[in-house]
Amino acid sequence: MDFREEAAAIAGELIALRRELHRIPEIGLDLPKTQAAVVAALEGLPLEITLGQSSTAVTAVLRGAGPGPAVLLRGDMDALPVTEENDADYVSGHVGTMHACGHDLHTAGLVGAAKLLSAHRAELAGDVVFMFQPGEEGHDGAGHMIAEGVLEAAGRKVDAAYGLHVMSDLLPRGVFTTKPGPMMAASSGLFVNVVGRGGHGSRPQSTLDPIPVAAEIVTALQNLITRRFSVFEPIVITVGTFHAGTRHNIIPDNARFEATVRTFSEEALAQVEKESVKLAEDIATAHGLRAEVRFDREYPATINDADEAAFVAATVKDVFGEDRYTPMPEPVMGSEDFSRVLEAVPGSYLFYGATVKADPNDAASNHSPRAAFDDSVVADGAALLAELAVRRMNRG
């Protein structure tokens, strides 16, 4: 099996699929057009296809001719609420929605892996589960699919799982990277509503002004990280929204803000959850106001199995050459719900450079309205996923 050569032969149809998906981006768990496009692309392959019940997920199982391990390959399908600012001839046709994170490449690449492996079904010793997942961008699509049995779709729990994510910057085009252990952070949400008593801006003494209190909490959260946690424990709290008031001369009744919290260890997460809530409540109380605080745990940290990460790195080097792999020097604070799969089974996630720039540092990042991805990388992404599945099955 020469998956690189075979993938190159179908590169045109995979790129066409990617561009079709790019024109019809959909958000969240309900992706009817995307689901239909995936099902159509898989038509005629020897796959057992199941559609999601709580989402528009697609699970496809390829039964090998012989017994062996079950391997899961995952591609996420959803887009982002971003208005595209690129000028390619296949830009988003949905204003306010864009494949700004490259999930259209992931989906096309997973379809490619299904085609490659299906062509060699008679040679496979084991089964492959293809996980086409909606709702990665904050909707816990992986959790929905796991609850509906994707990990047991082959009739028993999968033995290993792999997924890759394209990057519009950070990595040179065509270069893969991963690392053992923590690769991406856990994400949580901190939601604070400071409740005061509004009034006229000229008479602050007759009000309980929530704005300076909420602002003080925002600042104090940064001090919390630098003074209550070791500098060797990576933690990020970023306030992304702050809302208060309607006019410059009116003190509002309340001020609200939302923050994302990123951690790696359970110990740090438990501590920051407890102390951030207490800090917000106590500061409000100290000023005679009240804080309504909610802390939501969203995705756990993405933690690669050390042996599987080493296996992925070795496979990349063997198939594509040493120059196509670079060790990942440190984890990133982004989060990913493939972490739920890796909590349940051994496996590894990896990043894949898809920048359109000669220097990736000059490129717009994932989630930018100007994020752009070179879809020539899709074929090699498909080849790698297929190669990982076969080599993992052959390991037994």
C-alpha positions as CSV (number, residue, x, y, z in Angstrom):
1,M,0.0,0.0,0.0
2,D,1.4,3.3,-1.1
3,F,-1.1,5.7,0.4
4,R,0.9,8.8,-0.6
5,E,0.7,7.9,-4.3
6,E,-2.9,6.7,-4.0
7,A,-3.9,9.9,-2.2
8,A,-2.2,12.0,-4.8
9,A,-4.4,10.3,-7.4
10,I,-7.6,11.5,-5.7
11,A,-6.3,14.8,-4.5
12,G,-8.4,16.7,-7.1
13,E,-11.7,15.3,-5.8
14,L,-10.7,15.8,-2.1
15,I,-9.8,19.5,-2.8
16,A,-13.1,19.9,-4.7
17,L,-14.9,18.5,-1.7
18,R,-13.0,20.8,0.7
19,R,-14.0,23.8,-1.4
20,E,-17.6,22.7,-1.6
21,L,-17.7,22.5,2.2
22,H,-16.0,25.8,2.5
23,R,-18.8,27.4,0.5
24,I,-21.5,26.0,2.9
25,P,-20.2,26.5,6.4
26,E,-22.5,25.6,9.3
27,I,-22.2,26.1,13.0
28,G,-22.8,23.9,16.0
29,L,-24.4,20.5,16.1
30,D,-26.8,20.9,13.3
31,L,-25.0,20.7,10.0
32,P,-27.5,19.3,7.5
33,K,-25.7,20.4,4.3
34,T,-22.3,19.3,5.5
35,Q,-23.7,15.9,6.6
36,A,-25.4,15.4,3.2
37,A,-22.1,16.3,1.5
38,V,-20.2,13.8,3.6
39,V,-22.7,11.0,3.1
40,A,-22.7,11.6,-0.7
41,A,-18.9,11.5,-0.7
42,L,-18.9,8.2,1.0
43,E,-21.5,6.6,-1.3
44,G,-20.4,3.3,-2.8
45,L,-17.8,2.6,-0.2
46,P,-18.1,-0.6,1.9
47,L,-19.0,1.3,5.0
48,E,-21.6,0.8,7.7
49,I,-22.9,4.4,8.1
50,T,-24.8,5.6,11.2
51,L,-26.2,9.1,11.5
52,G,-26.3,11.0,14.8
53,Q,-29.5,11.3,16.8
54,S,-28.7,14.4,18.9
55,S,-26.6,16.0,16.1
56,T,-25.8,15.6,12.4
57,A,-22.8,13.4,13.1
58,V,-21.7,10.7,10.7
59,T,-20.1,7.5,11.9
60,A,-18.8,5.1,9.3
61,V,-17.3,1.7,10.1
62,L,-15.0,-0.2,7.7
63,R,-14.7,-3.9,8.5
64,G,-11.4,-5.4,7.5
65,A,-11.2,-8.9,6.0
66,G,-9.4,-10.3,9.1
67,P,-9.6,-9.9,12.8
68,G,-7.6,-7.2,14.6
69,P,-7.7,-4.0,16.5
70,A,-10.3,-1.3,16.0
71,V,-8.9,2.2,15.2
72,L,-10.8,5.5,15.2
73,L,-10.0,8.4,12.9
74,R,-11.7,11.7,13.6
75,G,-12.4,14.8,11.5
76,D,-14.5,17.7,12.8
77,M,-17.0,19.4,10.5
78,D,-18.3,22.6,12.0
79,A,-17.5,26.2,11.2
80,L,-17.3,29.5,13.2
81,P,-19.5,32.6,13.5
82,V,-16.9,34.7,11.5
83,T,-17.5,36.8,8.3
84,E,-14.8,35.8,5.8
85,E,-12.5,38.4,4.4
86,N,-10.7,36.4,1.8
87,D,-11.1,36.7,-2.0
88,A,-10.8,33.1,-3.2
89,D,-13.4,31.9,-5.7
90,Y,-14.8,29.4,-3.1
91,V,-15.3,31.8,-0.1
92,S,-18.2,31.2,2.3
93,G,-21.6,31.7,0.8
94,H,-23.1,32.3,4.3
95,V,-22.5,35.8,5.6
96,G,-21.4,35.6,9.2
97,T,-20.2,32.0,9.0
98,M,-16.8,30.7,7.9
99,H,-14.6,27.7,8.0
100,A,-11.9,29.8,9.8
101,C,-10.4,26.9,11.6
102,G,-9.8,24.5,8.7
103,H,-12.4,21.9,9.6
104,D,-13.4,21.7,6.0
105,L,-9.9,20.3,5.3
106,H,-10.3,17.8,8.2
107,T,-13.5,16.5,6.8
108,A,-12.2,16.2,3.2
109,G,-9.1,14.5,4.6
110,L,-11.1,11.9,6.6
111,V,-13.2,11.2,3.5
112,G,-9.9,10.6,1.7
113,A,-8.7,8.2,4.4
114,A,-12.0,6.3,4.1
115,K,-11.6,6.0,0.3
116,L,-7.9,4.8,0.6
117,L,-8.6,2.2,3.3
118,S,-11.8,1.0,1.6
119,A,-9.7,0.2,-1.5
120,H,-7.6,-2.1,0.6
121,R,-10.4,-3.6,2.8
122,A,-9.3,-7.2,1.8
123,E,-5.9,-6.5,3.3
124,L,-7.0,-5.0,6.6
125,A,-6.6,-7.0,9.8
126,G,-9.1,-5.0,12.0
127,D,-11.7,-2.4,11.7
128,V,-11.7,1.4,11.2
129,V,-14.2,3.9,12.7
130,F,-14.5,7.2,10.9
131,M,-15.8,9.9,13.2
132,F,-17.2,12.8,11.3
133,Q,-18.0,15.2,14.2
134,P,-20.1,18.3,14.4
135,G,-20.0,20.9,17.2
136,E,-16.3,21.0,18.1
137,E,-16.3,24.8,18.4
138,G,-17.8,25.0,21.9
139,H,-20.8,22.6,21.4
140,D,-19.1,19.4,22.7
141,G,-19.8,17.4,19.6
142,A,-17.3,14.7,20.7
143,G,-19.3,14.3,24.0
144,H,-22.5,13.8,22.0
145,M,-20.9,11.2,19.7
146,I,-19.3,9.3,22.6
147,A,-22.7,9.2,24.4
148,E,-24.2,7.7,21.3
149,G,-21.6,5.0,21.1
150,V,-19.0,6.1,18.5
151,L,-16.2,4.5,20.5
152,E,-18.0,1.2,20.4
153,A,-19.2,1.5,16.8
154,A,-17.1,-1.4,15.6
155,G,-18.8,-3.7,18.2
156,R,-16.2,-3.2,20.8
157,K,-14.3,-0.3,22.2
158,V,-11.7,1.1,19.8
159,D,-8.0,0.3,20.7
160,A,-6.6,3.6,19.5
161,A,-7.7,7.0,18.1
162,Y,-6.0,9.6,16.0
163,G,-6.9,13.1,14.7
164,L,-5.1,16.0,13.1
165,H,-5.7,19.7,13.0
166,V,-4.4,22.0,10.2
167,M,-2.8,25.3,11.2
168,S,-3.0,28.5,9.0
169,D,0.1,29.8,10.8
170,L,2.7,28.6,13.3
171,L,4.0,25.7,11.1
172,P,5.5,25.6,7.6
173,R,3.3,24.1,5.0
174,G,3.3,20.3,5.1
175,V,5.0,19.9,8.4
176,F,3.5,17.8,11.2
177,T,4.0,18.2,14.9
178,T,2.9,16.5,18.1
179,K,4.1,15.7,21.6
180,P,3.6,13.2,24.3
181,G,1.4,14.1,27.3
182,P,-0.5,17.4,27.5
183,M,-0.8,19.0,24.1
184,M,-3.7,21.4,24.5
185,A,-5.3,22.9,27.6
186,A,-8.6,22.3,29.3
187,S,-11.1,25.1,28.8
188,S,-13.6,26.5,31.3
189,G,-15.9,29.5,31.3
190,L,-16.2,32.1,34.2
191,F,-19.4,34.1,34.1
192,V,-19.8,37.0,36.5
193,N,-22.7,39.3,37.0
194,V,-22.1,42.1,39.5
195,V,-25.5,43.3,40.9
196,G,-25.7,46.9,42.2
197,R,-28.2,49.7,42.2
198,G,-28.3,52.1,39.4
199,G,-29.0,55.8,39.2
200,H,-27.9,59.1,37.7
201,G,-24.3,59.4,36.8
202,S,-24.1,62.8,38.6
203,R,-25.0,61.2,41.9
204,P,-22.9,58.1,42.3
205,Q,-23.1,58.4,46.1
206,S,-26.8,57.4,45.9
207,T,-26.1,54.3,43.9
208,L,-24.1,51.0,44.2
209,D,-22.1,51.3,41.0
210,P,-21.3,47.8,39.6
211,I,-18.9,49.0,36.8
212,P,-15.8,49.8,39.0
213,V,-16.4,46.7,41.1
214,A,-16.6,44.4,38.0
215,A,-13.5,46.2,36.6
216,E,-11.7,45.5,39.9
217,I,-12.6,41.8,39.7
218,V,-11.2,41.6,36.2
219,T,-7.9,43.1,37.4
220,A,-7.8,40.9,40.5
221,L,-8.2,37.8,38.5
222,Q,-4.9,38.5,36.8
223,N,-3.3,39.0,40.2
224,L,-4.9,35.7,41.3
225,I,-2.9,33.8,38.7
226,T,0.4,35.5,39.4
227,R,0.1,35.3,43.2
228,R,-1.7,32.1,44.0
229,F,-0.2,29.7,41.5
230,S,3.3,28.6,40.7
231,V,4.9,30.2,37.7
232,F,5.6,26.6,36.5
233,E,1.8,25.9,36.3
234,P,0.5,27.3,33.0
235,I,-2.9,29.1,33.6
236,V,-4.6,31.7,31.5
237,I,-7.7,33.8,32.4
238,T,-8.8,36.1,29.6
239,V,-11.9,38.3,29.8
240,G,-13.6,38.2,26.4
241,T,-16.8,40.2,27.0
242,F,-17.7,43.0,29.3
243,H,-21.2,44.6,29.2
244,A,-22.7,47.4,31.3
245,G,-24.9,50.4,30.9
246,T,-26.8,52.1,28.1
247,R,-25.7,55.8,28.3
248,H,-22.7,57.7,29.6
249,N,-24.7,59.5,32.3
250,I,-26.5,56.5,33.7
251,I,-25.1,54.1,36.3
252,P,-26.5,50.7,35.5
253,D,-27.9,48.1,37.9
254,N,-25.4,45.5,36.9
255,A,-22.2,44.8,35.0
256,R,-21.5,41.4,33.4
257,F,-18.3,39.8,32.0
258,E,-17.3,36.5,30.7
259,A,-13.8,34.9,30.8
260,T,-12.2,31.8,29.4
261,V,-10.0,29.9,31.8
262,R,-7.2,27.5,30.5
263,T,-5.4,25.0,32.6
264,F,-3.6,21.7,32.3
265,S,-3.8,19.9,35.6
266,E,-6.9,18.8,37.6
267,E,-5.3,20.3,40.7
268,A,-4.9,23.8,39.1
269,L,-8.4,23.6,37.6
270,A,-10.0,22.8,40.9
271,Q,-8.1,25.6,42.7
272,V,-8.8,28.2,40.0
273,E,-12.5,27.3,40.0
274,K,-12.7,27.6,43.8
275,E,-10.7,30.8,44.1
276,S,-11.9,32.7,41.1
277,V,-15.5,32.3,42.3
278,K,-14.7,33.3,45.9
279,L,-12.6,36.3,44.7
280,A,-15.4,37.7,42.6
281,E,-18.0,37.2,45.3
282,D,-15.8,38.7,48.1
283,I,-14.8,41.8,46.1
284,A,-18.4,42.5,45.4
285,T,-19.4,42.0,49.0
286,A,-16.6,44.3,50.2
287,H,-18.2,47.1,48.2
288,G,-21.7,46.4,49.4
289,L,-22.7,44.7,46.1
290,R,-23.4,41.1,45.1
291,A,-21.8,38.9,42.5
292,E,-23.6,36.1,40.8
293,V,-20.8,33.8,39.6
294,R,-20.9,30.6,37.5
295,F,-17.9,28.5,36.6
296,D,-18.5,26.0,33.8
297,R,-16.0,23.2,33.0
298,E,-16.0,22.8,29.2
299,Y,-13.3,20.6,27.6
300,P,-10.6,18.6,29.5
301,A,-7.0,18.9,28.5
302,T,-5.9,17.1,25.4
303,I,-3.4,14.6,26.6
304,N,-1.6,12.3,24.2
305,D,-0.6,8.8,25.1
306,A,3.2,8.8,25.1
307,D,3.6,5.6,23.1
308,E,1.0,6.7,20.6
309,A,2.6,10.1,20.1
310,A,5.9,8.4,19.5
311,F,4.2,6.1,17.0
312,V,2.7,9.1,15.2
313,A,6.0,10.9,15.0
314,A,7.8,7.8,13.7
315,T,5.1,7.1,11.1
316,V,5.3,10.7,9.8
317,K,9.1,10.5,9.5
318,D,9.0,7.1,7.8
319,V,6.3,8.0,5.3
320,F,7.1,11.6,4.5
321,G,10.7,12.1,5.6
322,E,12.5,13.6,8.6
323,D,12.0,17.2,7.3
324,R,8.2,16.8,7.4
325,Y,8.2,16.4,11.2
326,T,9.2,18.7,14.0
327,P,8.8,18.0,17.7
328,M,6.3,20.2,19.4
329,P,8.3,22.2,22.0
330,E,5.4,23.0,24.4
331,P,1.7,22.6,24.6
332,V,-0.7,25.3,23.5
333,M,-3.5,27.0,25.5
334,G,-6.1,26.3,22.9
335,S,-8.6,23.5,23.7
336,E,-10.1,20.7,21.7
337,D,-12.9,18.2,22.4
338,F,-11.0,15.3,20.9
339,S,-9.7,15.4,24.5
340,R,-12.8,13.4,25.4
341,V,-11.8,10.6,23.1
342,L,-8.2,10.6,24.4
343,E,-9.6,10.4,28.0
344,A,-11.3,7.1,27.0
345,V,-8.8,5.4,24.7
346,P,-5.0,5.7,23.9
347,G,-4.2,7.9,21.0
348,S,-2.6,11.0,19.7
349,Y,-3.6,14.3,18.2
350,L,-1.2,16.3,15.9
351,F,-1.0,19.6,14.1
352,Y,-0.4,20.0,10.4
353,G,0.9,23.1,8.6
354,A,-1.4,24.4,5.9
355,T,-0.2,28.0,5.7
356,V,-0.5,29.8,2.4
357,K,2.5,32.0,3.3
358,A,6.2,31.2,2.7
359,D,6.7,32.4,6.3
360,P,3.9,31.1,8.6
361,N,4.6,34.0,10.9
362,D,3.2,36.3,8.2
363,A,-0.1,34.4,8.0
364,A,-3.4,35.1,9.7
365,S,-4.1,32.6,12.5
366,N,-6.9,30.1,12.8
367,H,-10.2,31.8,13.7
368,S,-9.3,35.0,11.9
369,P,-11.6,36.2,9.2
370,R,-8.6,36.2,7.0
371,A,-7.4,32.7,7.9
372,A,-6.5,30.8,4.7
373,F,-5.4,27.2,4.2
374,D,-3.5,25.6,1.4
375,D,-5.8,22.7,0.5
376,S,-2.9,21.0,-1.4
377,V,-2.1,19.4,2.0
378,V,-5.4,17.5,2.2
379,A,-4.1,14.5,0.2
380,D,-1.1,13.9,2.5
381,G,-3.3,14.4,5.6
382,A,-5.6,11.6,4.2
383,A,-2.6,9.4,3.5
384,L,-1.2,9.8,7.0
385,L,-4.6,9.0,8.7
386,A,-4.8,5.8,6.5
387,E,-1.2,4.9,7.3
388,L,-1.7,5.3,11.0
389,A,-4.8,3.1,10.9
390,V,-3.0,0.3,9.0
391,R,0.2,0.4,11.1
392,R,-1.8,0.4,14.3
393,M,-3.8,-2.5,13.2
394,N,-0.7,-4.4,12.2
395,R,0.8,-3.8,15.6
396,G,-2.0,-5.9,17.1
